[in-house]
Amino acid sequence: LTGAERGTAIHTFFQYCDFESAIKNISEEIENVVSKGYISRSEADSIDRANARAFFESGLYRRICAALSYVREKKFMVAVSELDIENDALEKLKKSDGMIKGIIDLMFEEEDGIVIVDYKSDRGVSLEKLKERYSMQLRLYKAAIELTTKKKVKEAYLYSFEKQDHIAVDI
């Protein structure tokens, strides 16, 4: 599979897997997701079991478990003109009828606000480089979620499957 196809496979697995089952046995849960038709055999084979397991052993996952609630694959579509975000590139769009559409991999709510998590499967890229590359995306997600939920987004993280780690992004 190409890098993009492997990335899609891991994202799809995390969209449809049962978290509790995955904690107990990652390989069995991957097979379960295959049996339900969400991913193919070749996609399942491309998922690095150690990288997937590491997510469930992370401090970030412990926070998700302790959260008031969590949502996977949160879709949104908002008018650019309604976003509360300062960005030179968006300023021209704010005067148009442009729309931004996206899907947030995972978000969870704690007592004092929402936390956004975006999965990344890029290979050979440092956490700092991921942060640099994707910080604008997470700022847009924050603005969209605050607009649509009327709740505060307090933190955002990129989770790298390759690095088996996460990094906070200033939003």
C-alpha positions as CSV (number, residue, x, y, z in Angstrom):
1,L,0.0,0.0,0.0
2,T,1.1,3.6,-0.5
3,G,1.7,5.8,2.5
4,A,-1.6,7.5,2.0
5,E,-3.4,4.1,1.9
6,R,-1.6,3.0,5.1
7,G,-2.7,6.2,6.7
8,T,-6.3,5.7,5.6
9,A,-6.2,2.2,7.0
10,I,-5.0,3.2,10.5
11,H,-7.5,6.1,10.6
12,T,-10.3,3.8,9.5
13,F,-9.3,1.2,12.2
14,F,-9.4,3.9,14.9
15,Q,-12.7,5.2,13.6
16,Y,-14.4,1.8,13.9
17,C,-12.5,-0.3,16.5
18,D,-13.9,-1.0,19.9
19,F,-11.5,0.7,22.2
20,E,-12.0,-1.7,25.1
21,S,-11.4,-4.7,22.8
22,A,-8.4,-3.1,21.2
23,I,-6.8,-2.6,24.6
24,K,-7.2,-6.3,25.4
25,N,-6.0,-7.6,22.1
26,I,-5.1,-5.3,19.2
27,S,-4.7,-8.1,16.6
28,E,-8.1,-9.6,17.4
29,E,-9.7,-6.1,17.2
30,I,-8.1,-5.5,13.8
31,E,-9.5,-8.8,12.6
32,N,-12.9,-7.7,14.0
33,V,-12.8,-4.5,12.0
34,V,-11.9,-6.6,8.9
35,S,-14.8,-9.0,9.5
36,K,-17.2,-6.0,9.6
37,G,-15.9,-4.8,6.2
38,Y,-14.4,-1.5,7.3
39,I,-10.9,-2.4,6.1
40,S,-9.5,-5.0,3.7
41,R,-7.0,-7.7,4.5
42,S,-4.2,-5.7,2.9
43,E,-5.1,-2.7,4.9
44,A,-5.2,-4.7,8.1
45,D,-1.8,-6.2,7.3
46,S,-0.4,-2.7,6.8
47,I,-1.3,-1.6,10.4
48,D,1.7,-1.8,12.7
49,R,0.4,-3.6,15.8
50,A,3.0,-2.0,18.1
51,N,2.2,1.5,16.9
52,A,-1.6,0.9,17.3
53,R,-1.1,-0.7,20.7
54,A,1.0,2.3,21.9
55,F,-1.9,4.6,21.5
56,F,-3.9,2.6,24.1
57,E,-1.0,2.6,26.5
58,S,-0.5,6.4,26.3
59,G,-1.3,9.1,28.8
60,L,-3.5,10.7,26.2
61,Y,-5.7,7.6,26.0
62,R,-6.0,7.5,29.8
63,R,-7.4,11.1,29.6
64,I,-9.9,10.0,26.9
65,C,-11.0,7.2,29.2
66,A,-11.5,9.6,32.1
67,A,-13.3,12.2,30.0
68,L,-16.9,13.1,30.3
69,S,-17.5,12.0,26.7
70,Y,-15.7,11.5,23.5
71,V,-16.6,11.6,19.8
72,R,-14.7,10.0,16.9
73,E,-14.9,11.4,13.3
74,K,-16.7,14.6,14.2
75,K,-17.8,16.2,10.9
76,F,-18.3,19.9,10.5
77,M,-19.0,22.5,7.8
78,V,-18.9,26.1,8.6
79,A,-18.8,29.5,6.8
80,V,-15.3,31.0,6.8
81,S,-16.9,34.4,7.6
82,E,-18.2,33.0,10.9
83,L,-14.9,31.6,12.2
84,D,-13.2,33.5,15.0
85,I,-9.6,33.1,13.8
86,E,-6.9,35.5,12.8
87,N,-5.1,34.5,9.7
88,D,-4.0,36.6,6.7
89,A,-4.9,33.8,4.2
90,L,-8.4,33.6,5.6
91,E,-9.1,37.3,5.7
92,K,-10.0,37.4,2.0
93,L,-12.2,34.4,2.4
94,K,-14.0,35.9,5.3
95,K,-15.5,38.4,2.9
96,S,-16.8,35.6,0.6
97,D,-19.3,32.9,1.1
98,G,-16.5,30.3,1.4
99,M,-17.1,27.2,3.5
100,I,-14.7,24.9,5.4
101,K,-15.5,21.3,5.8
102,G,-13.6,18.8,7.9
103,I,-13.5,15.8,10.0
104,I,-11.9,15.7,13.5
105,D,-10.4,12.3,14.3
106,L,-11.3,12.4,18.0
107,M,-12.4,15.0,20.5
108,F,-13.2,14.6,24.1
109,E,-14.7,16.7,26.8
110,E,-13.3,17.3,30.2
111,E,-14.8,19.5,33.0
112,D,-13.1,22.6,31.7
113,G,-13.4,22.2,28.0
114,I,-12.9,20.2,24.8
115,V,-9.7,18.5,23.7
116,I,-9.1,17.8,20.0
117,V,-6.8,14.9,18.8
118,D,-5.7,14.6,15.2
119,Y,-4.0,11.3,14.2
120,K,-1.0,11.4,11.9
121,S,0.7,8.5,10.2
122,D,3.5,10.4,8.4
123,R,6.7,8.4,8.4
124,G,10.1,9.9,9.1
125,V,8.7,13.2,10.4
126,S,9.5,14.6,13.8
127,L,6.8,15.7,16.2
128,E,8.0,19.3,15.9
129,K,7.7,19.1,12.1
130,L,4.2,17.7,12.4
131,K,3.3,20.5,14.7
132,E,4.7,23.1,12.2
133,R,2.9,21.4,9.3
134,Y,-0.5,20.9,10.9
135,S,-1.0,23.7,13.5
136,M,-3.2,25.8,11.2
137,Q,-5.4,22.8,10.6
138,L,-5.9,22.4,14.4
139,R,-6.6,26.1,14.8
140,L,-9.4,25.8,12.1
141,Y,-10.8,22.8,13.9
142,K,-10.8,24.7,17.2
143,A,-12.7,27.7,15.7
144,A,-15.2,25.3,13.9
145,I,-15.9,23.3,17.1
146,E,-16.3,26.4,19.3
147,L,-18.7,27.9,16.7
148,T,-20.8,24.7,16.3
149,T,-20.8,23.5,19.9
150,K,-20.6,26.9,21.7
151,K,-18.1,25.2,24.0
152,K,-14.5,26.1,24.7
153,V,-11.7,24.1,23.1
154,K,-8.9,24.2,25.6
155,E,-6.2,22.0,24.0
156,A,-5.3,20.3,20.7
157,Y,-2.9,17.4,20.1
158,L,-1.3,15.6,17.2
159,Y,-0.9,11.9,17.8
160,S,1.8,10.3,15.7
161,F,1.4,6.6,15.3
162,E,4.9,6.4,13.9
163,K,6.5,8.1,16.9
164,Q,4.0,6.5,19.3
165,D,3.6,9.9,21.0
166,H,1.7,13.1,20.9
167,I,2.5,16.8,20.9
168,A,0.4,19.8,22.0
169,V,-0.3,22.4,19.4
170,D,-0.8,26.0,20.3
171,I,-4.3,27.0,19.3
